[in-house]
């Protein structure tokens, strides 16, 4: 496939690297006003904890040379993974450059389907969600990737090359998981993250996310508080019309009593290196807090009682020295 990746962010660069390793032609569209896209070098050092063949992760060291998009044209797939709230800007860039192709949106999108369709307009697109993460500093990508990727069902997407997209991930030895409704799943995933992020941020140092995460996942008190916050944020999702029973697998760990769930979570973090690693590597504070903001604003607007989550988010803003933005 001929693939265009938007930018040189962590997720786009990680999957761009994997796609190229699998034999596909990959280019990156570097936008002048985007964070991280103004770096001079396009050679990236890659330090990958690879969970595709071993759940404990295999350490790999490599380099990845980004091939920049230099002309207008059509791609088989345009891979978009941008910070929350940035999809409209990407679409504007693609239209101004005359670039076309089926689009895979692999990022958080908090708005409803009608607004998403409005943003995408006449473009064929499919929703997905990456199961990977990391950080990018000084031309070095430190990342981890799991053995699966969340992808929208064919019946709910508008792309005309669904089978080719399936084959793309198969070429990368990545399995596909298809939730009941991809957009609702993204909302729920963002809500769970908001519960965790706000709790860790309240008790930690936002300038040192790695140490804050390590302390949090080893603390019974903090884990209990995070579970209580997640129970509340899941109700914020329910207030948006989502039937939570359709996502029992995602929520089961947070429904059972904390005297059972907390020891299970501590054991899980101790054994699952990839899960712990992905939490410690994510250090984009603005993006993390934006996820919390989306859930907070929605809960307040719908009159949902969520005192633990609201309090944690407000405390996290103070710890981080941030103001609750009116809009982003």
N, C-alpha and C positions, 0 to 999 in steps of 0.2 A: 504494500500500500504506500501511497504518497501521503505523508502525514505532516501537518503543520501544528506545531505547539506554540501556544501564545506565551511569550515571555520566557524568562529564565528563573522562574520561581522554583521552590523545592519540589512540588508535586509534578509540575510540567517537565522539569529537568530529569527527575527520577524516571518517569514513564517514557520520556523521550529517549533516554539512555537504553532502557529495556527494549523499546521498540526497535531501535537501531541494532542492538545486539542480536535481535531475532531476525534481522535481515531486511527490515523495512527502511524506506527512504524518509528521513526525518529532517525537517527544517524548523527554525524558530523565528517567530516574528517578535523582534525586540522593539518596544515602543519607547520613544524618547522620554516621556513623562512618567513612566512606570518605575516603581521602586525596584532596584536590582537590574534594570535593563540598560543602565547607562555605563556599566562596567566595560573597561576597554578590552580585556581578554575574553575570548570565547572558548578557551580551553579550561575545562572543569576537572579538578581532581575529585574522584569519586571514592568515598569510603562507605561501602554498603554492607548492612547486616541483612542478608538475604534469607528470607523465610520460605521461599518457594519449595525447596526440597527438604528442609529441616526446620521444624517449628521452633527450635532454639536459635536458628539463624546461623548462617555461614558468613564469616567476614570476607569481604572481597575488596580489593584495591585496584582501581583502574583510572583511566582518564576518558573524558568525553569531550569531543570537539563539536561545539554548536555550529551547525550550518545555518547561516542566516537567510531568511526569505528575502529575495532580491527582486522579484518580479510579481506582476499580477498573474492570477491564474486560478485554476481549480484544483482542489485537493480531494483525495478520497475521504479524508477525515481531518477535522480541525479539533484539536484537543485543547479545551479551555479549563484551566484551573487557576482562578484568580481570587484574591481576598474578597470576603463577603461584600456585596454591594457593587462589584466591579464589572458585572456582566454587560450592562448597557454600554459602558465605555468600550469594551472589546468589540461589540457588534458595530459600534460607530466606526471604529478603526478598520474593521474588515470591509465595511461598505465603502468607506472613503478610498480604500486601496484596490477595490474591485476584486477582492478575494472571495471565492465561493467554495462550497463543499459542505458535506454533512458535518454537523457539529456535535461533539460529545462534551456536554457540560459536566465537569467533574469537580463541582464546588458546592458550597452551601448556598442555598437560595431560600430565603425566608418567606417570600411573597407567595400569593396563590397562583394557580395555573393560568388564570385569565391574564394576570399581569406578566407572567413569564411568556405566554404566547404573544403578548403585545410587544415585549422587548425583542423577541426573536422574529416577529413579523412573518415574512415569507420564507424564512430559513428552515430547512429540515434539521431537526435536532433530536438528541436522545439524552436523557439524564443518567448520570452515573455518580459514584462516590468512591474515591480512592481509599485503599486500605494500606496506607504508607504515610511516611512523615519524616521530618528531619529539619535540618538547618543549613543555610548557605552563608559562608563567611570567607571573605578574601579568596574567592575563586575555588573554594573547597565545599563540596556537597557531602554532608554527613547525613546518611539516611538509612531507613529500614523499610522493607517491603514485605507484606504478607503474601500468602499463596492464593488470595482471592481478591475479587473486585466486585463492587455492587453495580448492577446494571439494570436499567429499566426493561420491562417486558416488551417484546416486539409489538404487541397489540396496542401499547400505549405510547409508542414513539412514532416519529414521522420520517425517520431515515429510510432510505431505499437500499441500504447495503448492510442490513443487520447481520446477515450470515458472515460477511467479510469482517465485521467488527468482532464477532465471536471467534473467528479464526485468528484474528490479530492477537487476542489475549491467549488463545491456545498456543500460538507460536511462542509466547513469552512464558509458557508453563504457569499461567495464572487462570484459576477457575473462576467462573462467574456465579454470583448469587443474585437472585431476582426477587426482591420483596414484593409484597402485595401491591403497594403503590410507592413508587420511588420518591416522589415529592414528599409524601407524608413521612416516609422513612427518614428522609433528610431532615425534616422538621424535628422528628423524634430524636434523631442522632444529635442535632444541635442542642436540643433541650437537655439531653443527658450530659452533654459536654458542658453546658452552662451550669448545671448543678455541681459538677466536679470542679470546673475552673473557678467559679466564684468562691467555693469553699477553700480550695488550695490558696487562692490569691488572698483571701481574708487572713489566713494563718501564716502566709509566707512572705517572701521577698520577690516582688515581680521583676526585679533586676537580676535575679538568679533563679530562673524557673526550674532548672535541673535539681538544685538542692531543695527547693520548696516541694517539688513533687516527691522526692525521695523521703523527706520527712513526713509528708502527708500519708503516703501509702504504708508507712510503718506505724502510724498512730491510730489506735482504735477509736479515740475520740473524734478525730478528723474524718475518718471513714464513715462513722455513724452519722455525722453531720452531713456528709456528702450524700449519703443514701436518703436521708430525710429531704434534702434539697431536691434530689432527683424525683422523689415521689411527688413533690409539689410541681416541678417543671413538667412532668408528664401530664398533670391535670391541666396545665396551661395549653398543652397540645390538644387534650380532649375538648377544651373549650373552643377550639378552632374547628370542631366537627370530626375529629379523627376518632375512629373506633379503636381503642387501645387493645381490645381483645384480639385484633388481627395482628398484633405485634407482641404477643405473649413471650416469644422467645427472647426478644430484646429486653423485656422488662422483668422477666422472672427473677433475676438476681436481686432486684430492688424491692420485690413484693414480699419475699420471705422475711421472717423476723431477723432483726439485726444481729442477735446473738448467734445466728447461723450464718448470715450473709457476710458479716465483717471478717470472721476467721477464714471463710472461703475466699474472699477478696484478697486478704493478706497472703494466703497461700498461692493464689493465682499470680499475683504480682511477683512473688518470690521465685516461682517456677518459670513463668512466661517472660523470658528476657525481651522478646520483641515488643510485647505490650508495654512493659516498663520503659523500654527505650524510646518508643514513639511519644510517650508522655513527656519524658525529660528533654527531648530534642526540640519540641515546639516552643519557640521563644518570641514569636511575633505578638507582643503585648496588645497592640491595637486590635489585631484580628481576633485574639482571644476574648478581649472585652467586648468587641462588637457582637460576637455570638451571644454573650450574656445580655447585652443591650436589647437585641431582637426579642429574646424570650421575656425579659423584664417588661418591656413596653407592651408586648402582647398580653401578658398576664394582667397588668394594670388596666389596660383598655377594656379587657373582658371581665374585670371585677373578680379575678380568681384570688382566693386566699392562699398566699405562699410566703408566710412571714420569715421562714428560714432562708429561702432563696433571696428574697428581696433584701433582707438584712445583710446577707453575705455579699451580694453584689455591691450594695452601697458602701460596705466596709472595704471591699476590694478596691473600689475607686479611690477611696481615701488613702489606702496603702500605696496605690500606684501613683498617687498625685494627679489623678485624672478627673475631668468633669464629665458628667453624664451628657453626651452630646444630644442636641435637639434633632439633628439629622446628619447622615453620613452619605 
